[in-house]
Amino acid sequence: MYYLYIFLLTTCVFLSLNVVDVILYAIIVIGTFIGAIGIFICLIIGCRKCMSSRRTANEQDIEVFLRDHGTLAQKKYKFSEVKKMTKNFTIKLGEGGFGVVYKGELRNGYHVAVKILTTSKGNGKDFINEVASISRTSHVNVVQLLGFCLEGKKKALIYEFMPNGSLDKFIGNKGLESTSSLSWDNLLQIAKGIARGLEYLHKGCNTRILHFDIKPHNILLDENFCPKISDFGLAKLCPGKESTISVSDARGTIGYVAPEVCNKHFGGVSQKSDVYSYGMMLLDIVGVRNNVNEETTETSEYFPDWIYRKLEQDQDLRSDIVTEEKETERRMITVSLWCIQTFPKDRPTMSRVIEMLEGNMNSQEIPPKPVLSYPSAGLVPEWTTTSLQSE
């Protein structure tokens, strides 16, 4: 204001104005100055209200969608409650493309895994996908959603806690000590459990669900190593009975995504796309893909040509396997080769996969060699996906 007075005085002297003119001039200038400040403040408040209303509208849209689809049965938590149950996000269990997972504890002492969505796509589309799909499920091989938090941009999902974490910890290239607790019978039972979970999603739910991101990171193990399918951020609900669906964007993880998801010339996207991902994961469970990567790096041999060559020559795919386990290994590998056939029509359903794994049908017949192996980085863009992991 001091500089404003100096400006007025200087102007008046320069213009040789009388006292009345000076007062009028001062009132006009000061009024204009105050009015400009008032307009500026109103604009800031208006912008904040507009942004707040947009967040509120987005939140309301999500809740309306969930309510219309009957998916608000789970408890809704305040973000302050989420912070309290995680002890202010102290114990970090894992991190994925969409957020971070923390260990939490409910008031009754029940341990939970809390997934905080730090990156959300399509105005919360991934949040809607996860809640809307998994809240429709109830199966021993699908992780249970206990509740969620939705406060503007703050979104969280509360799941049952899996003490043994994700499957990738036990089948990754981390040395034999990592897999010492998993016998071949354990691995076979895990493979069957995942297959049953997928079969349920494809035909056991009221609304068919395609997962689109089956991989070891998204399979959680409870205290008894019972597998549970998790992370439904890329899932798609299929209320109709059509065999194929339309997918507007590519989704999945390189190395597990089916060819038709990237290129429609291979066929339509359907539940067989999950079957392909399951087959690639089954090779991970058996441990073959680690050997493939090691041996084919030097020879540039195309996957899965290496597997077929070994089978045709009756060679062991793993050097550490004993005679009693070879039958189980061969059965699982054969099933996986059926699942990763290039064209969807050549792949079995998950019901047939279960039958083959249980030995109720001929699972020793080696399928035709696929025209194409898993998509390369040049064929598929690099997608970021979410992983729900536990310790």
ZALUMNU-777411 format. One record per residue (C-alpha): residue in three letters; z, y, x. Coordinates in steps of 0.05 Angstrom, whole numbers, padded with zeros to 5 digits, always signed. Example, Ala and Ser with C-alpha at 12.3 -4.5 7.8 and 13.67 -1.06 7.14 Angstrom:
ala+00156-00090+00246
ser+00143-00021+00273
//
This chain:
met+00000+00000+00000
tyr+00014+00047+00059
tyr-00059+00043+00080
leu-00081+00054+00008
tyr-00042+00120+00006
ile-00073+00143+00072
phe-00142+00125+00044
leu-00129+00166-00020
leu-00102+00226+00018
thr-00160+00226+00067
thr-00211+00220+00010
cys-00179+00277-00028
val-00178+00323+00033
phe-00251+00305+00047
leu-00271+00320-00025
ser-00224+00381-00032
leu-00197+00355-00099
asn-00141+00390-00138
val-00074+00356-00155
val-00097+00331-00224
asp-00160+00301-00195
val-00119+00268-00140
ile-00073+00235-00191
leu-00131+00211-00234
tyr-00167+00185-00173
ala-00104+00149-00149
ile-00094+00117-00217
ile-00166+00091-00219
val-00164+00063-00148
ile-00095+00031-00155
gly-00113+00003-00224
thr-00177-00026-00197
phe-00139-00057-00138
ile-00086-00088-00183
gly-00139-00112-00232
ala-00177-00147-00176
ile-00114-00182-00153
gly-00100-00204-00224
ile-00170-00232-00234
phe-00164-00269-00167
ile-00098-00300-00188
cys-00126-00320-00256
leu-00185-00353-00222
ile-00139-00394-00178
ile-00096-00416-00237
gly-00158-00432-00277
cys-00187-00475-00222
arg-00122-00512-00214
lys-00118-00525-00289
cys-00190-00547-00290
met-00179-00597-00233
ser-00115-00621-00265
ser-00150-00630-00332
arg-00206-00669-00298
arg-00155-00715-00265
thr-00119-00723-00331
ala-00184-00736-00368
asn-00204-00788-00315
glu-00136-00821-00322
gln-00142-00821-00397
asp-00212-00850-00393
ile-00186-00908-00351
glu-00128-00921-00398
val-00173-00919-00459
phe-00219-00969-00426
leu-00161-01015-00408
arg-00131-01008-00478
asp-00197-01022-00513
his-00206-01085-00471
gly-00135-01108-00485
thr-00112-01102-00413
leu-00049-01060-00419
ala-00002-01119-00426
gln+00021-01110-00354
lys+00077-01062-00341
lys+00058-00992-00321
tyr+00101-00963-00264
lys+00112-00892-00242
phe+00092-00876-00171
ser+00165-00860-00156
glu+00182-00931-00176
val+00127-00957-00131
lys+00156-00919-00073
lys+00225-00946-00088
met+00204-01019-00094
thr+00167-01014-00027
lys+00225-00976+00006
asn+00178-00918+00017
phe+00121-00963+00042
thr+00160-00994+00099
ile+00130-01063+00107
lys+00054-01064+00113
leu+00022-01131+00097
gly-00051-01116+00105
glu-00107-01066+00098
gly-00176-01068+00066
gly-00234-01023+00049
phe-00202-00996-00015
gly-00129-00991+00006
val-00066-01016+00039
val-00019-01072+00017
tyr+00056-01067+00024
lys+00113-01115+00011
gly+00158-01095-00047
glu+00216-01119-00087
leu+00229-01111-00162
arg+00298-01096-00190
asn+00309-01169-00205
gly+00298-01186-00132
tyr+00228-01215-00143
his+00183-01202-00083
val+00115-01170-00097
ala+00054-01146-00060
val+00037-01074-00075
lys-00035-01052-00064
ile-00044-00977-00057
leu-00115-00956-00072
thr-00130-00901-00021
thr-00205-00902-00032
ser-00233-00906-00102
lys-00306-00911-00122
gly-00340-00888-00185
asn-00281-00850-00215
gly-00235-00910-00209
lys-00287-00963-00223
asp-00256-01010-00172
phe-00188-01000-00204
ile-00217-01015-00273
asn-00252-01077-00246
glu-00189-01104-00216
val-00142-01091-00274
ala-00192-01107-00329
ser-00214-01173-00298
ile-00151-01202-00269
ser-00108-01183-00329
arg-00151-01231-00370
thr-00134-01290-00327
ser-00078-01341-00326
his-00090-01397-00278
val-00050-01430-00222
asn-00106-01414-00173
val-00114-01340-00190
val-00064-01290-00165
gln-00021-01259-00220
leu-00022-01184-00234
leu+00048-01161-00253
gly+00036-01087-00264
phe+00001-01024-00242
cys+00011-00950-00229
leu-00037-00896-00252
glu-00018-00823-00239
gly-00080-00782-00227
lys-00107-00801-00158
lys-00046-00845-00145
lys-00065-00917-00163
ala-00028-00980-00146
leu-00031-01054-00165
ile+00030-01099-00164
tyr+00018-01173-00151
glu+00060-01234-00141
phe+00078-01242-00068
met+00046-01299-00028
pro+00092-01320+00029
asn+00038-01354+00070
gly-00010-01296+00068
ser-00085-01303+00068
leu-00126-01364+00085
asp-00162-01330+00143
lys-00098-01332+00184
phe-00101-01408+00185
ile-00175-01420+00196
gly-00195-01363+00241
asn-00212-01371+00313
lys-00140-01364+00336
gly-00127-01429+00372
leu-00104-01497+00346
glu-00033-01474+00340
ser-00053-01430+00281
thr-00076-01490+00240
ser-00023-01540+00261
ser+00012-01536+00193
leu-00053-01551+00155
ser-00074-01623+00156
trp-00142-01645+00132
asp-00110-01665+00067
asn-00082-01594+00062
leu-00151-01565+00074
leu-00183-01610+00022
gln-00130-01592-00030
ile-00140-01518-00015
ala-00215-01526-00023
lys-00205-01561-00090
gly-00156-01508-00114
ile-00204-01451-00098
ala-00260-01489-00134
arg-00216-01499-00195
gly-00200-01424-00195
leu-00273-01406-00192
glu-00290-01456-00246
tyr-00238-01423-00290
leu-00266-01354-00277
his-00337-01377-00293
lys-00323-01417-00356
gly-00249-01420-00372
cys-00235-01347-00389
asn-00250-01314-00455
thr-00296-01269-00416
arg-00334-01299-00358
ile-00317-01265-00292
leu-00360-01264-00229
his-00318-01249-00167
phe-00372-01228-00117
asp-00326-01228-00057
ile-00302-01299-00044
lys-00280-01305+00028
pro-00219-01330+00067
his-00188-01260+00067
asn-00186-01260-00009
ile-00152-01328-00016
leu-00076-01324-00015
leu-00029-01382-00003
asp+00039-01391-00036
glu+00099-01426-00005
asn+00067-01494-00019
phe-00001-01472+00007
cys-00029-01471-00064
pro-00090-01425-00060
lys-00098-01365-00106
ile-00161-01323-00113
ser-00146-01248-00105
asp-00180-01181-00098
phe-00223-01169-00159
gly-00247-01099-00139
leu-00320-01121-00139
ala-00315-01168-00198
lys-00360-01162-00259
leu-00343-01181-00330
cys-00396-01220-00367
pro-00382-01220-00442
gly-00449-01249-00461
lys-00476-01320-00452
glu-00535-01300-00409
ser-00543-01343-00347
thr-00561-01283-00303
ile-00535-01212-00301
ser-00559-01144-00277
val-00525-01115-00216
ser-00539-01042-00201
asp-00512-01043-00130
ala-00506-01094-00074
arg-00437-01122-00068
gly-00402-01172-00023
thr-00387-01185+00050
ile-00439-01200+00103
gly-00438-01274+00118
tyr-00415-01294+00048
val-00461-01255+00002
ala-00516-01295-00033
pro-00589-01279-00018
glu-00605-01260-00091
val-00552-01206-00090
cys-00592-01170-00036
asn-00662-01189-00058
lys-00682-01207-00129
his-00741-01247-00105
phe-00693-01304-00089
gly-00672-01308-00162
gly-00624-01277-00213
val-00552-01259-00198
ser-00505-01307-00233
gln-00443-01350-00223
lys-00485-01387-00172
ser-00476-01326-00127
asp-00402-01342-00124
val-00420-01414-00109
tyr-00459-01392-00048
ser-00399-01351-00023
tyr-00354-01411-00035
gly-00400-01455+00007
met-00398-01407+00065
met-00323-01404+00060
leu-00319-01480+00058
leu-00353-01482+00126
asp-00299-01434+00150
ile-00245-01480+00123
val-00275-01540+00159
gly-00280-01499+00222
val-00353-01511+00232
arg-00375-01438+00235
asn-00333-01425+00297
asn-00369-01482+00333
val-00436-01457+00307
asn-00425-01388+00333
glu-00404-01414+00401
glu-00461-01463+00411
thr-00518-01425+00378
thr-00505-01361+00417
glu-00536-01392+00479
thr-00593-01430+00445
ser-00609-01378+00390
glu-00611-01437+00341
tyr-00614-01415+00269
phe-00555-01429+00224
pro-00549-01479+00189
asp-00601-01516+00231
trp-00546-01532+00280
ile-00507-01569+00226
tyr-00567-01609+00202
arg-00585-01628+00273
lys-00515-01653+00286
leu-00514-01693+00220
glu-00583-01723+00232
gln-00562-01745+00302
asp-00495-01771+00274
gln-00458-01726+00322
asp-00388-01699+00311
leu-00386-01627+00287
arg-00316-01619+00316
ser-00290-01651+00378
asp-00218-01651+00357
ile-00225-01693+00294
val-00200-01765+00290
thr-00236-01822+00258
glu-00194-01823+00195
glu-00211-01750+00181
lys-00286-01755+00190
glu-00299-01777+00118
thr-00262-01716+00091
glu-00298-01670+00140
arg-00366-01698+00123
arg-00353-01693+00048
met-00332-01620+00053
ile-00391-01602+00097
thr-00441-01637+00051
val-00413-01599-00009
ser-00418-01534+00028
leu-00491-01547+00046
trp-00506-01559-00028
cys-00471-01493-00045
ile-00510-01451+00005
gln-00579-01471-00018
thr-00626-01411-00015
phe-00645-01410-00088
pro-00591-01407-00142
lys-00623-01462-00184
asp-00613-01512-00127
arg-00538-01500-00122
pro-00486-01540-00162
thr-00438-01509-00212
met-00365-01506-00192
ser-00351-01564-00240
arg-00399-01608-00199
val-00368-01582-00135
ile-00300-01606-00158
glu-00329-01674-00175
met-00360-01680-00106
leu-00297-01659-00071
glu-00257-01710-00111
gly-00306-01764-00094
asn-00324-01778-00167
met-00398-01772-00151
asn-00442-01785-00091
ser-00425-01730-00041
gln-00455-01763+00020
glu-00527-01745+00005
ile-00548-01689+00051
pro-00585-01633+00012
pro-00652-01604+00035
lys-00648-01554+00092
pro-00643-01484+00063
val-00703-01438+00074
leu-00656-01382+00092
ser-00586-01381+00121
tyr-00534-01327+00106
pro-00562-01256+00104
ser-00566-01220+00170
ala-00543-01149+00182
gly-00616-01127+00177
leu-00623-01154+00107
val-00558-01129+00078
pro-00525-01061+00084
glu-00455-01060+00113
trp-00408-01059+00053
thr-00334-01045+00055
thr-00291-01090+00013
thr-00218-01097-00003
ser-00173-01151+00023
leu-00105-01167-00006
gln-00065-01201+00048
ser+00007-01221+00058
glu+00050-01241+00116
//
